[in-house]
Amino acid sequence: MWVWHKLFSMIPGLGPDKGVTWALSVIFLVLTLRAILYKPFVRQIKTTRQMQEFQPQMQALRKKYGKDRQKLALEMQKLQKEHGFNPLLGCLPALLQVPVFIGLFHVLRSFNRMPGGATQMFGSPEMTAYETRHTPNYFFSATDVQSFLDSRLFGVPLSSYVQEPVKQFQAFMPVNINNDFIQPDFEKWQILALSLPLMIVAALATHFNARASIARQPVASLDNPQTAIMNRLMLWVFPIGVLVGGFFLPVAILIYWVTQNIWTYCQQHIVFGNLDKEDEEKKKLAQEKRAENAPKPGAKPVAKKGGAQAAKAVDTAAGAETEDAEEATDAPSKPTPGAKPAAGAKPKQQHPSGNARQRQRNQQQRKKRR
């Protein structure tokens, strides 16, 4: 945030004391953080999808080892290891954003350290309005602190909030060492007028982000009672919590929250769209491979290597044996030398033309069989 404020202060027309400059520094703080976490977010989505793929196997393990907790845990770990699944990757983006949000909240509230604020919960000392304006705040020098307190966005200080005590408004006004009272140049209704639209947008964005996430859940998981309860919390309780909690959050935090939710909503659609395209391409490639391996319509299946030659050799041998048998049958039987004809039997006379016709018919039959 400090870096972005310095960069935007160099842009002509903005300057270091402009409320727009500080608001842009908060917005780009969110964009920088989410850009760094983009790859872990994609990994989180892939991990969630991967978990959904072997969900039936996990259910089978629960049924099989439901009574033996230790055995179930070991089998679950083994299954996750086989699929390369790491449950921590699914929580990494959220875990990394939590300290940033808490740190930003603390820094923004520490710009105003007058009594009655929420900075005392972090151990910050109570200060007068003059001391608050002349005390550095971490990386921000005393000049930066005064610049932030004097900046206005639509007439409202960025570190002010709806439920802020009125006496703390003195920190937003230039005061002397005697802490003489100066009438603030803004009122509470102005803070509410700026904060309420931001609260509504943040709540709606939280709700629609939850709807987009639930729409990607498998149908089988929706029947789980725990999943159903969690989905209701995401859809209704969390957005209402943002709406109610916005009365206690500074304007800069509300800007951070709105930017965060809008980025998440757009990022989800982009990432899910790219993953859907990848899945479609994988399906097309699988269909093309199956089509290439499948036999063409009307084509005979190709025998394996060696099998065709063996079958051909068997057919050739069988054909040769058939031909030999037919030739042996077709050949005129000759009397054995010295053998005498049976009693009463007449010697057979072979007609030359009949033998030729019989051989011709036998040859035609062999051609048809081949």
Rosetta blueprint (number, residue, H / E / L):
1 M L
2 W H
3 V H
4 W H
5 H H
6 K H
7 L H
8 F H
9 S H
10 M L
11 I L
12 P L
13 G L
14 L L
15 G L
16 P L
17 D L
18 K L
19 G H
20 V H
21 T H
22 W H
23 A H
24 L H
25 S H
26 V H
27 I H
28 F H
29 L H
30 V H
31 L H
32 T H
33 L H
34 R H
35 A H
36 I H
37 L L
38 Y H
39 K H
40 P H
41 F H
42 V H
43 R H
44 Q H
45 I H
46 K H
47 T H
48 T H
49 R H
50 Q H
51 M H
52 Q H
53 E H
54 F L
55 Q H
56 P H
57 Q H
58 M H
59 Q H
60 A H
61 L H
62 R H
63 K H
64 K H
65 Y L
66 G L
67 K L
68 D L
69 R H
70 Q H
71 K H
72 L H
73 A H
74 L H
75 E H
76 M H
77 Q H
78 K H
79 L H
80 Q H
81 K H
82 E H
83 H L
84 G L
85 F L
86 N L
87 P H
88 L H
89 L H
90 G H
91 C H
92 L H
93 P H
94 A H
95 L H
96 L H
97 Q H
98 V H
99 P H
100 V H
101 F H
102 I H
103 G H
104 L H
105 F H
106 H H
107 V H
108 L H
109 R H
110 S L
111 F L
112 N L
113 R L
114 M L
115 P L
116 G L
117 G L
118 A L
119 T H
120 Q H
121 M H
122 F H
123 G L
124 S L
125 P L
126 E L
127 M L
128 T L
129 A H
130 Y H
131 E H
132 T H
133 R H
134 H L
135 T L
136 P L
137 N E
138 Y L
139 F L
140 F E
141 S L
142 A H
143 T H
144 D H
145 V H
146 Q H
147 S H
148 F H
149 L H
150 D H
151 S L
152 R L
153 L E
154 F L
155 G L
156 V E
157 P L
158 L L
159 S L
160 S L
161 Y L
162 V L
163 Q L
164 E L
165 P L
166 V H
167 K H
168 Q H
169 F H
170 Q H
171 A H
172 F H
173 M L
174 P L
175 V L
176 N L
177 I L
178 N L
179 N L
180 D L
181 F L
182 I L
183 Q L
184 P L
185 D L
186 F L
187 E L
188 K H
189 W H
190 Q H
191 I H
192 L H
193 A H
194 L H
195 S H
196 L H
197 P H
198 L H
199 M H
200 I H
201 V H
202 A H
203 A H
204 L H
205 A H
206 T H
207 H H
208 F H
209 N H
210 A H
211 R H
212 A H
213 S H
214 I H
215 A H
216 R L
217 Q L
218 P L
219 V H
220 A H
221 S H
222 L H
223 D L
224 N L
225 P H
226 Q H
227 T H
228 A H
229 I H
230 M H
231 N H
232 R H
233 L H
234 M H
235 L H
236 W H
237 V H
238 F H
239 P H
240 I H
241 G H
242 V H
243 L H
244 V H
245 G H
246 G H
247 F H
248 F H
249 L L
250 P L
251 V H
252 A H
253 I H
254 L H
255 I H
256 Y H
257 W H
258 V H
259 T H
260 Q H
261 N H
262 I H
263 W H
264 T H
265 Y H
266 C H
267 Q H
268 Q H
269 H H
270 I H
271 V H
272 F H
273 G H
274 N H
275 L H
276 D H
277 K H
278 E H
279 D H
280 E H
281 E H
282 K H
283 K H
284 K H
285 L H
286 A H
287 Q H
288 E H
289 K H
290 R H
291 A H
292 E H
293 N H
294 A L
295 P L
296 K L
297 P L
298 G L
299 A L
300 K L
301 P L
302 V L
303 A L
304 K L
305 K L
306 G L
307 G H
308 A H
309 Q H
310 A H
311 A H
312 K H
313 A H
314 V H
315 D H
316 T H
317 A H
318 A H
319 G H
320 A H
321 E H
322 T H
323 E H
324 D H
325 A H
326 E H
327 E H
328 A H
329 T H
330 D H
331 A L
332 P L
333 S L
334 K L
335 P L
336 T L
337 P L
338 G L
339 A L
340 K L
341 P L
342 A L
343 A L
344 G L
345 A L
346 K L
347 P L
348 K L
349 Q L
350 Q L
351 H L
352 P H
353 S H
354 G H
355 N H
356 A H
357 R H
358 Q H
359 R H
360 Q H
361 R H
362 N H
363 Q H
364 Q H
365 Q H
366 R H
367 K H
368 K H
369 R H
370 R L
